[in-house]
Amino acid sequence: MTDTAESWRRAHAALVAVVERSPDITALLADDGTVEYGSHALETMLGRWPQGLLGRPFAALVHLELTERGELDAPYVITWEGSVCDERTVGDGFWSGLGTSGDGGQGTSNDWLRRLAPRAAALVAVGTCGAWGGVPSGKGNPTGAMGVGAFLGDEYRSAAGLPVVNVPGCAPLGDNYTERPPSPGAEPAGAATGV
């Protein structure tokens, strides 16, 4: 084995070990959007390995339409990491696709954020990009990137009366997010905007 091949093998093994030991769920999707790999954290979080996950379209696992219509039995929290691109600036196409639109065409992250935010118990913008737009929001960026709060507007309040909860950081630390979960009803509206 060449030194380069051996180096590559060791780096790959180290990456796999990190992903497998991480408490965060990691999923890899194939080009057609089907789940190709799911980390062991899925089993840890769900208490069992989710049978039938591999090979299924990821979009089938995310019930955006049921959530939007309020047909789920529990409140939900939206966690948004990354800036929000202004889809009006793209012309043909989109900056960030997600699922389908109401008419069955390609949906965008913007569409779903706008549709799901009103019923969310809380909306958490993670990282400097999610909170304020970060580097992508700099002058001259063609995406028109912005933070979640700027996208939804200053008047936005979740179903529990909370504004967007910002957990800034570049890169955001997981502990910052888990130490500062939104607690609807525990604080007056507006108190959760800073961290």
C-alpha positions in Angstrom: 0.0 0.0 0.0 1.4 3.4 -0.9 2.0 6.1 1.7 -0.9 8.2 0.2 -3.3 5.3 0.3 -2.4 4.4 3.8 -2.7 8.0 4.9 -6.2 8.1 3.2 -7.2 4.9 4.9 -6.2 6.2 8.4 -7.9 9.5 7.8 -11.1 7.8 6.7 -11.0 5.4 9.7 -10.6 8.4 12.1 -13.5 10.2 10.5 -15.7 7.1 10.7 -14.8 6.7 14.4 -15.7 10.3 15.2 -19.1 10.1 13.4 -19.9 6.8 15.1 -19.0 8.1 18.6 -20.8 11.4 18.2 -24.1 11.9 20.1 -25.3 13.8 17.0 -27.3 12.1 14.3 -25.5 11.9 11.1 -27.2 10.7 7.9 -25.8 10.5 4.4 -28.1 10.8 1.5 -27.6 9.4 -2.0 -27.9 11.7 -5.1 -31.6 10.6 -5.4 -32.3 11.7 -1.8 -32.5 8.3 -0.2 -30.9 7.5 3.1 -27.6 5.7 2.5 -26.2 5.7 6.0 -27.5 6.5 9.5 -25.2 6.8 12.6 -25.6 4.9 15.8 -26.9 8.0 17.5 -30.2 7.3 15.7 -30.6 4.2 17.8 -29.5 6.0 21.0 -32.0 8.8 20.5 -34.9 6.6 19.4 -34.2 3.7 21.8 -34.2 1.3 18.8 -32.8 1.1 15.3 -35.4 2.6 13.0 -36.1 -0.3 10.7 -36.6 0.6 7.1 -34.6 3.8 7.3 -31.9 2.9 4.8 -33.0 3.2 1.2 -36.0 5.3 2.0 -36.4 8.9 0.6 -35.4 11.3 3.3 -38.4 13.6 2.4 -40.7 10.7 3.4 -39.3 10.8 6.9 -40.0 14.5 7.4 -43.7 15.2 7.7 -43.6 18.8 6.8 -47.2 18.9 5.5 -48.7 17.3 8.6 -46.7 19.7 10.8 -47.9 22.6 8.8 -51.5 21.6 9.1 -51.2 21.1 12.8 -51.9 17.3 12.6 -49.1 16.2 14.9 -49.9 15.4 18.5 -47.1 17.4 20.0 -45.7 21.0 19.8 -42.5 21.3 17.8 -39.4 23.4 17.9 -37.6 24.5 14.7 -33.8 24.6 14.9 -32.3 26.5 12.0 -28.6 26.5 11.4 -27.2 28.7 8.7 -28.2 31.9 7.0 -31.5 32.3 5.1 -30.9 33.0 1.4 -33.2 35.5 -0.4 -34.9 33.2 -3.0 -36.1 36.3 -4.8 -32.5 37.0 -6.0 -31.9 33.7 -7.7 -33.9 34.1 -11.0 -34.5 30.5 -12.3 -33.8 27.9 -9.8 -33.3 28.2 -6.0 -30.6 28.6 -3.4 -31.8 25.9 -1.0 -34.4 23.3 -2.0 -36.4 21.3 0.6 -39.3 19.0 -0.2 -42.1 20.1 -2.4 -44.1 23.3 -2.7 -47.9 23.5 -2.2 -48.4 23.0 -5.9 -46.2 19.9 -6.0 -43.1 21.6 -7.5 -39.7 22.1 -5.9 -40.0 23.6 -2.4 -37.4 25.9 -0.9 -36.2 26.2 2.7 -37.7 29.7 2.7 -41.1 28.3 1.9 -41.0 25.8 4.7 -39.6 28.2 7.2 -42.3 30.7 6.5 -45.0 28.0 6.6 -43.9 26.2 9.7 -42.7 29.1 11.9 -46.2 30.3 13.0 -47.2 27.0 14.7 -43.7 26.3 16.2 -43.5 26.5 20.0 -40.1 28.0 19.5 -37.7 28.8 16.7 -34.0 28.6 17.5 -31.5 30.2 15.1 -28.2 28.4 15.7 -24.8 29.9 14.9 -23.9 33.4 13.8 -25.2 32.8 10.3 -28.6 31.7 11.6 -28.7 34.5 14.2 -27.6 37.4 12.1 -26.6 36.1 8.6 -22.9 35.8 9.4 -20.3 36.1 6.7 -22.7 35.1 3.9 -24.7 38.3 4.6 -21.8 40.5 3.7 -22.1 43.2 1.1 -22.0 41.9 -2.5 -23.1 38.4 -1.7 -25.5 37.3 -4.5 -27.7 35.2 -2.2 -29.0 38.1 -0.2 -28.3 36.0 2.9 -29.8 37.1 6.3 -30.5 35.7 9.7 -33.7 34.0 10.6 -35.1 37.0 12.6 -34.5 39.3 9.6 -36.2 36.9 7.3 -39.3 36.5 9.5 -39.3 40.1 10.6 -39.2 41.8 14.0 -42.8 41.2 14.7 -42.5 37.4 14.5 -43.6 35.4 17.6 -43.8 31.7 17.9 -47.1 30.0 19.0 -45.8 30.3 22.6 -45.2 34.0 22.1 -41.4 33.9 21.8 -39.3 35.8 19.3 -36.5 33.9 17.4 -34.1 32.5 20.0 -30.5 33.2 18.8 -27.7 30.9 19.9 -24.8 32.6 18.1 -21.3 31.2 17.6 -19.0 30.4 14.7 -19.0 27.5 14.8 -21.8 27.2 17.4 -21.0 24.8 20.3 -23.5 22.1 21.0 -23.3 22.8 24.7 -24.5 26.4 24.1 -27.5 25.1 22.3 -28.4 22.4 24.9 -27.7 24.8 27.9 -30.1 27.3 26.4 -33.2 25.5 25.2 -36.2 27.6 24.7 -38.6 27.3 27.6 -42.0 28.6 26.5 -43.9 30.2 29.4 -40.8 30.3 31.6 -39.8 33.8 30.5 -41.6 36.9 29.3 -41.9 37.3 25.5 -38.7 39.0 24.3 -36.5 37.8 27.1 -35.1 34.9 25.1 -33.7 37.0 22.2 -30.2 37.2 23.6 -27.9 34.5 24.8 
